[in-house]
Amino acid sequence: MTIIERVRANNTPYPAGMMDRMALFAEWTGTTPPETILEDQGDGWTFSTEFLTFCALNGMSIDWVWLGDEKSLVLEAHNAALRGRA
């Protein structure tokens, strides 16, 4: 069972649509989502090192996958285009 299937089966409290976006990213990029997304470090939940590493290595926007925020993707593409013209 994949992480996405386990989360859906256990009703884990991730933001609405987060696991769907994670699945889409994996499908579109041919990657495998990290097994651990959150970890409890004793004083509350935080993103796991595995999740943060996956995002960094594969270029997955945390704003997009976690919050569904497309603005950062649009601005990143816009700024990259402007840098290319300089």
Sequence and secondary structure as in RCSB ss.txt:
>XXXX:A:sequence
MTIIERVRANNTPYPAGMMDRMALFAEWTGTTPPETILEDQGDGWTFSTEFLTFCALNGMSIDWVWLGDEKSLVL
EAHNAALRGRA
>XXXX:A:secstr
  HHHHHHHHT    TTHHHHHHHHHHHHT    S SEEE SSSEEE HHHHHHHHHHT  HIIIII   HHHHH
HHHHHHHHHH 
